Amino acid sequence: MLATKKYQFWFCTGSQDLYGDECLAHVAEHSRIIVEELNKSGNLPFEVVLKPTLITNELIRRTFNEANMDETCAGVITWMHTFSPAKSWILGLQEYRKPLLHLHTQFNREIPYDTIDMDFMNENQSAHGDREYGHIFSRLRMERKVVAGYWADEAVQKEIASWMRTAVGVIESSHIRVMRVADNMRNVAVTEGDKVEAQIQFGWEVDAYPVNEIAEAVAAVSQSDVNALTDEYYATYQILTEGRDAAEFRRHVEVQAAIEIGFERFLEEKNYQAIVTHFGDLGALKQLPGLAIQRLMQKGYGFGAEGDWKTAAMVRLMKIMTGGMKDAKGTSFMEDYTYNLVPGKEGILQAHMLEVCPTIADGPISIKVQPLSMGDREDPARLVFTAKEGPAIATSLVDLGNRFRLIINNVDCKKTEKPMPKLPVATAFWTPQPNLKTGTEAWILAGGAHHTAFSYDLTAEQMGDWADAMGIEAVYIDQDTTIRQLKNELRWNSVAYRK
């Protein structure tokens, strides 16, 4: 199972020495209480670490550079308790390279009407200090997340928690390495892209390997290891032989077990976190990787079909961002297939030839062995299930030639009206917001791909924050979208993001 570091977030409070040592002591104590209560709340996925109050240019600069160098620090939360002159922050901010959240809050919830005096006013002036601090960000044209509200409110804490997951996605993005088995599907535009620019923009390394090099790793898997994993499959999933000879069925499943073990060992040895395959170049592999890829995705690896390295990296990124999330419903590679255009029942049937992650499954998961017209190999084994219901997002990262664009569509997942007994693949069915007609028109106008990185557990805001941190364009398609507004937005963005 792929895992990420045990990250922390630093809490840095801004002040100055104008109001004396007693005031600074109160500032430090208030900050300590806030950090302690945030960590006790149970709402944050990562630990918050208190840092000394920042009151000088030198201390601010040193703290931010220490944050840059600390591999466990995934970001900094800043708060101006009193008035902190913003010019003191310029050098530190200019040298800082990680995500930053500006928490606009104050220690006390309510104005102490009966006792308030000028000492209290001077000490508790976040409304003043955070505006001064916010101005310098705008002046420096620096990206940051702003969360306003009372620090003890659950809603504010959950906003911080949401940003933390995005921040970890930003940090981990530079560690994503995608292994391409063979190349992109011939003559397909949307799976192509500038790999050098992707490494500059996102930190992704995208490398190609001859398919037979990884096929050798598969062939080297021992029969005992294959048997053990196949036994695990049989104990975990429903086995639907559907009239096939039981021994012959198992032999097909064993091929996928060998692929899973061989692929995973190869990925671990070479330090890759995402993989792409292509049915047009399978070399010595006996089957198109199906069940094996589904299991690898479940373990946290990213995947893209037909050489789609951008989607593979995005699936890995989104799995990082949802890591350890309580009651997670799942994240997967997905593909648009066919429509239901019956009025009132509109939607898009989602699937792929084989490779949909079982984390999104609702109910039983079955193993089937069925012929596949693509790939010219023996019948591959695959996991078959239907996806959960509920709100989700579908994202598509596209290369427009002069820039990247992330398209983010809120979708509503539901069950199909009837079962599909002859369709031997995992499926989802959703209606894009605001509705099928507007949602699909907007997706096409924005240049969205037929492959998506899909998740029940992330929000459009989180993915948009990631895009902002990466300096790329984000296009939202949701309940508020109209085609007129979207067209204008795309025109404006073509100027704002021009390179």
C-alpha positions in Angstrom: 0.0 0.0 0.0 1.4 3.4 -1.0 1.6 5.9 1.8 2.6 9.5 2.3 4.7 11.1 5.1 3.3 11.9 8.5 3.0 15.6 7.7 2.7 18.5 10.1 1.5 22.1 9.6 3.2 25.0 11.4 1.2 27.7 13.2 2.8 31.1 13.0 1.4 34.1 14.8 2.3 37.6 13.8 2.7 40.5 16.2 5.2 43.2 17.2 6.8 44.7 20.4 4.9 48.0 20.3 2.6 47.0 23.2 5.2 45.5 25.5 6.1 42.1 27.0 2.8 41.5 28.7 0.9 41.8 25.4 3.4 39.4 23.7 2.9 36.9 26.6 -0.9 37.0 26.0 -0.3 36.5 22.2 1.8 33.5 22.8 -0.6 32.0 25.3 -3.6 32.6 23.0 -1.7 30.9 20.1 -0.8 27.9 22.4 -4.5 27.4 23.3 -5.7 27.7 19.7 -3.1 25.1 18.5 -3.9 22.8 21.4 -7.6 22.9 20.8 -7.3 22.5 17.0 -5.3 19.3 17.7 -7.8 18.1 20.2 -10.8 18.8 17.9 -10.6 15.6 15.9 -11.4 17.7 12.8 -7.9 18.0 11.4 -6.2 15.2 9.5 -2.7 16.4 10.4 -1.0 17.8 13.5 -0.6 21.6 14.0 2.8 22.6 15.5 3.1 25.9 17.3 6.0 28.2 16.4 7.3 31.2 18.4 5.5 34.5 17.8 7.0 36.3 14.7 7.9 39.9 15.4 11.0 40.7 13.3 12.1 40.5 9.7 14.9 38.1 10.7 12.7 35.7 12.7 10.0 35.6 10.0 12.5 34.9 7.2 14.3 32.3 9.3 11.1 30.5 10.2 9.9 30.3 6.6 13.2 29.0 5.4 13.2 26.4 8.1 9.7 25.4 6.9 11.0 25.1 3.4 13.7 22.7 4.6 11.6 20.6 6.9 10.4 17.6 5.0 7.6 16.9 7.4 6.2 20.5 7.1 3.5 20.5 4.4 2.5 24.1 4.9 2.2 27.1 7.3 -0.9 28.6 8.9 -0.5 32.3 9.7 -2.5 34.6 11.9 -2.0 38.2 12.9 -3.1 38.4 16.5 -2.2 42.1 16.8 -0.9 44.5 14.2 2.1 43.1 12.4 3.7 45.6 9.9 3.5 43.8 6.6 6.9 45.0 5.3 8.4 42.7 7.9 7.0 39.7 6.1 8.2 40.5 2.5 11.6 38.7 2.5 10.2 35.6 4.3 7.2 35.4 2.0 9.3 35.8 -1.1 11.6 32.9 -0.1 8.8 30.6 1.1 7.9 27.8 -1.3 5.1 25.8 0.4 1.3 26.2 0.7 0.2 28.9 3.1 -3.2 29.4 4.8 -4.0 32.8 6.1 -6.4 32.2 9.1 -8.4 35.4 9.7 -9.7 34.9 13.2 -9.4 36.3 16.7 -8.9 34.7 20.1 -12.1 35.9 21.7 -15.5 35.2 20.1 -17.4 38.2 21.5 -16.5 41.8 22.2 -16.2 42.1 26.1 -18.7 45.0 26.2 -18.4 45.7 29.9 -14.6 45.6 30.2 -13.2 46.6 26.9 -10.6 49.3 27.0 -7.8 50.5 24.8 -5.3 47.9 26.1 -7.7 45.2 24.9 -8.2 47.0 21.6 -4.5 47.2 21.0 -3.8 43.6 21.9 -6.8 42.0 20.0 -6.8 43.7 16.6 -6.8 40.9 14.1 -9.3 42.8 12.1 -6.5 45.3 11.6 -3.5 43.1 11.4 -4.9 40.5 9.0 -5.8 43.2 6.5 -2.3 44.7 6.6 -0.9 41.1 6.1 -3.4 40.3 3.4 -2.4 43.4 1.5 1.2 42.4 1.1 0.2 39.1 -0.4 -1.8 40.9 -3.0 1.0 43.3 -3.6 3.4 40.4 -4.0 0.9 38.6 -6.2 1.4 35.5 -4.1 -1.1 32.6 -3.9 -2.6 31.7 -0.5 -5.7 30.3 1.0 -7.8 32.6 3.2 -10.2 31.2 5.8 -12.2 33.7 7.9 -14.2 32.9 11.0 -13.9 31.9 14.7 -11.1 29.4 15.2 -13.2 27.1 17.5 -16.1 26.7 15.1 -16.3 23.3 13.6 -17.0 24.8 10.1 -13.8 26.8 10.3 -11.8 23.8 11.5 -13.2 21.7 8.6 -12.1 24.4 6.1 -8.6 24.2 7.5 -8.8 20.4 7.3 -9.9 20.6 3.7 -7.0 22.9 2.8 -4.5 20.6 4.6 -5.4 17.8 2.2 -4.9 20.1 -0.7 -1.6 21.3 0.7 -0.3 17.7 1.0 -1.4 17.2 -2.6 0.7 20.2 -3.6 3.8 18.9 -1.7 3.4 15.3 -2.9 2.8 16.4 -6.5 6.5 16.9 -6.8 7.1 13.3 -5.8 4.8 11.7 -8.3 6.6 9.5 -10.9 4.5 8.0 -13.7 5.7 4.8 -15.5 4.5 4.6 -19.0 4.3 1.0 -20.3 4.5 1.5 -24.1 3.2 4.8 -25.5 0.0 6.7 -26.1 -2.8 5.4 -28.3 -2.0 6.3 -31.9 -3.8 9.4 -33.3 -5.5 10.2 -29.9 -5.0 13.9 -29.0 -6.2 14.3 -25.5 -3.9 11.7 -23.9 -0.9 13.5 -25.3 0.8 16.4 -23.6 4.1 18.2 -22.8 5.9 16.0 -20.2 8.7 18.5 -19.7 6.2 21.3 -19.0 4.4 19.0 -16.6 7.6 18.4 -14.7 8.2 22.1 -14.6 4.7 23.0 -13.6 3.8 20.1 -11.2 7.0 18.3 -10.5 5.8 15.0 -12.2 8.4 12.7 -13.7 6.9 10.7 -16.6 9.1 7.9 -18.0 8.6 5.2 -20.6 9.6 1.5 -20.3 9.5 -1.2 -23.0 6.5 -3.4 -22.2 8.7 -6.5 -22.2 10.9 -5.2 -19.4 7.9 -5.2 -17.1 6.6 -8.4 -18.6 9.9 -10.0 -17.5 9.1 -8.9 -13.9 5.7 -10.6 -14.3 7.2 -13.8 -15.6 9.6 -13.9 -12.7 6.8 -14.2 -10.1 6.8 -17.6 -8.4 3.9 -19.9 -8.7 3.6 -20.0 -5.0 3.2 -16.3 -4.8 0.6 -16.4 -7.6 -1.3 -19.1 -5.8 -1.3 -17.2 -2.5 -2.7 -14.0 -4.1 -5.2 -16.0 -6.2 -6.5 -17.6 -3.0 -6.8 -14.1 -1.6 -8.9 -13.1 -4.6 -11.2 -16.1 -4.2 -11.6 -15.4 -0.5 -12.4 -11.7 -1.1 -14.6 -11.5 -4.1 -17.5 -13.4 -5.6 -16.4 -15.9 -8.3 -18.7 -15.9 -11.3 -17.5 -18.6 -13.7 -20.8 -18.3 -15.7 -20.4 -21.7 -17.2 -16.6 -21.7 -17.8 -14.6 -24.6 -16.5 -13.6 -23.8 -12.9 -9.9 -24.8 -13.4 -9.7 -22.9 -16.7 -11.3 -19.8 -15.0 -8.7 -19.9 -12.2 -5.9 -20.0 -14.7 -7.1 -16.8 -16.2 -7.3 -15.2 -12.7 -3.8 -16.4 -11.9 -2.5 -14.4 -14.9 -3.8 -11.2 -13.3 -2.3 -12.2 -9.9 1.1 -12.5 -11.6 0.6 -9.2 -13.3 -0.3 -7.5 -10.0 2.7 -8.9 -8.1 5.1 -8.3 -11.0 3.9 -4.7 -11.7 3.9 -3.8 -8.0 7.5 -5.1 -7.5 8.7 -3.3 -10.6 7.0 0.0 -9.5 8.5 -0.3 -6.0 11.9 -1.1 -7.3 11.9 1.8 -9.7 10.1 4.2 -7.3 7.0 4.9 -9.4 3.6 5.8 -7.9 1.5 5.7 -11.1 1.3 3.6 -14.2 -0.2 3.7 -17.7 -0.8 0.8 -20.1 -2.0 0.6 -23.7 -3.9 -2.3 -25.1 -2.1 -1.8 -28.5 1.3 -2.8 -27.0 1.2 -5.7 -24.6 4.3 -7.5 -25.6 4.7 -10.8 -23.8 1.9 -10.1 -21.4 -0.8 -12.8 -21.7 -3.7 -10.5 -20.8 -4.5 -6.8 -20.8 -3.9 -5.9 -17.1 -7.4 -5.6 -15.6 -8.0 -7.0 -12.2 -4.3 -6.3 -11.5 -4.6 -2.6 -12.3 -7.8 -2.3 -10.3 -6.0 -3.8 -7.2 -3.0 -1.5 -7.7 -5.4 1.5 -7.8 -7.0 0.3 -4.6 -3.5 0.3 -3.0 -3.0 3.9 -3.9 -1.3 3.8 -7.4 -2.5 6.2 -10.1 -3.6 4.8 -13.4 -4.4 6.0 -16.9 -5.4 3.9 -19.9 -4.1 4.1 -23.4 -1.0 6.0 -22.3 -2.9 8.8 -20.5 -0.1 9.9 -18.1 -1.9 13.1 -17.0 -4.9 11.2 -15.7 -2.7 8.6 -14.0 -0.8 11.4 -12.1 -4.1 13.0 -11.2 -5.6 9.8 -9.9 -2.5 9.3 -7.7 -2.6 12.9 -6.6 -6.3 12.6 -5.6 -5.6 9.4 -3.7 -2.9 11.2 -1.8 -5.3 14.0 -0.9 -7.9 11.5 0.4 -5.4 9.3 2.3 -6.6 8.3 5.8 -10.0 10.0 5.3 -12.7 8.6 7.6 -15.6 7.0 5.7 -14.0 7.6 2.3 -16.2 6.5 -0.6 -13.4 6.2 -3.2 -11.3 7.7 -6.0 -10.8 6.2 -9.4 -9.8 6.5 -13.0 -13.0 6.7 -15.1 -14.1 7.1 -18.7 -17.3 8.5 -20.3 -19.0 5.9 -22.4 -22.6 6.4 -23.4 -25.6 8.5 -22.5 -29.1 8.0 -21.2 -31.1 10.7 -22.9 -34.6 9.9 -21.5 -36.1 13.1 -20.1 -35.8 13.2 -16.4 -33.5 10.3 -16.3 -30.5 11.8 -18.1 -27.0 10.7 -17.3 -23.6 9.3 -18.5 -22.7 5.7 -18.1 -19.1 5.5 -16.9 -16.8 2.5 -17.1 -13.7 1.3 -18.9 -12.7 -1.8 -20.6 -11.5 -3.2 -17.3 -9.7 -0.7 -15.1 -12.0 0.9 -12.5 -10.9 1.1 -8.9 -12.9 -1.0 -6.4 -12.7 1.7 -3.7 -15.8 3.2 -5.4 -17.8 -0.1 -5.3 -21.2 -0.3 -3.7 -22.1 -3.8 -2.7 -20.6 -7.1 -3.9 -17.5 -7.2 -6.1 -17.3 -10.1 -8.5 -14.5 -11.6 -10.6 -15.5 -12.3 -14.2 -13.4 -13.7 -17.1 -14.7 -12.4 -20.4 -13.4 -12.0 -24.0 -12.0 -8.5 -24.9 -11.8 -7.5 -28.5 -8.9 -5.1 -27.9 -5.4 -6.3 -27.2 -5.4 -9.6 -29.1 -4.7 -11.6 -25.9 -6.5 -14.2 -23.9 -9.7 -13.4 -22.0 -8.7 -11.1 -19.1 -10.1 -11.4 -15.5 -11.6 -8.2 -14.1 -13.5 -7.0 -11.0 -17.1 -6.1 -11.8 -19.3 -3.9 -9.6 -21.5 -0.8 -9.6 -20.5 2.4 -8.0 -21.9 4.2 -5.0 -24.5 6.9 -5.1 -23.9 10.5 -4.0 -22.2 13.8 -4.9 -18.7 13.6 -6.5 -16.3 15.4 -8.8 -14.9 14.5 -12.1 -11.7 16.2 -13.2 -9.8 16.5 -16.4 -6.3 18.0 -16.8 -5.7 19.0 -20.4 -2.7 20.5 -22.2 -3.8 23.4 -24.4 -0.4 23.9 -25.9 0.5 27.1 -24.1 -0.8 26.1 -20.7 -2.5 23.4 -18.6 -6.2 23.6 -17.7 -7.9 21.7 -14.9 -11.6 21.2 -15.6 -13.7 20.3 -12.5 -17.3 19.1 -12.8 -19.6 18.4 -9.9 -21.6 15.3 -10.6 -24.4 13.4 -9.0 -23.9 9.7 -9.0 -27.0 7.4 -9.0 -28.0 3.9 -9.9 -29.1 2.9 -13.4 -32.8 2.1 -13.6 -32.1 -1.5 -14.7 -29.3 -4.0 -14.3 -26.9 -4.6 -17.2 -26.3 -8.4 -17.1 -24.4 -8.5 -20.3 -21.9 -5.7 -19.5 -18.9 -7.4 -17.7 -17.2 -4.3 -16.4 -17.4 -2.0 -13.4 -19.7 0.9 -13.9 -20.8 4.2 -12.5 -23.7 6.4 -13.7 -23.9 10.1 -13.1 -25.5 13.3 -14.1 -23.2 16.3 -14.5 -24.2 19.5 -12.9 -26.1 21.7 -13.6 -27.8 19.2 -15.9 -26.7 16.8 -18.7 -27.2 19.3 -21.6 -25.4 22.2 -20.0 -22.8 20.1 -18.2 -21.7 18.2 -21.4 -21.7 21.3 -23.5 -19.6 23.1 -21.0 -17.2 20.2 -20.7 -16.7 20.0 -24.5 -16.3 23.8 -24.8 -13.6 23.7 -22.1 -11.8 20.9 -23.9 -12.4 18.2 -21.3 -11.1 14.6 -22.0 -13.1 11.4 -22.1 -10.9 10.1 -19.2 -11.3 11.6 -15.8 -9.8 11.4 -12.3 -13.0 10.9 -10.2 -13.6 11.1 -6.4 -16.5 11.1 -4.0 -14.2 12.5 -1.3 -12.8 15.7 -2.6 -14.5 19.0 -3.4 -14.2 21.3 -6.4 -12.8 23.9 -4.0 -10.0 21.6 -3.0 -9.0 20.8 -6.6 -9.3 24.5 -7.5 -7.0 25.4 -4.6 -4.5 22.8 -5.9 -4.7 24.4 -9.4 -4.2 27.8 -7.9 -1.2 26.7 -6.0 0.2 25.2 -9.2 -0.4 28.4 -11.1 -2.7 26.8 -13.7 -6.2 27.6 -14.9 -9.2 26.0 -13.2 -12.6 25.8 -14.8 -15.6 24.9 -12.7 -18.8 23.3 -14.0 -21.5 23.2 -11.3 -25.0 24.3 -10.5 -24.2 27.9 -11.3 -22.8 27.3 -14.7 -24.4 28.8 -17.8 -22.9 28.5 -21.3 -22.8 32.3 -21.8 -20.9 32.7 -18.6 -18.6 29.8 -19.3 -17.7 31.1 -22.8 -16.8 34.5 -21.3 -14.8 32.9 -18.6 -12.8 30.9 -21.1 -12.1 34.0 -23.1 -10.9 35.9 -20.0 -8.7 33.0 -18.9 -7.0 32.8 -22.3 -5.7 36.3 -21.5 -5.0 35.8 -17.8 -3.1 32.6 -18.3 -1.3 33.4 -21.5 2.3 32.5 -21.6 
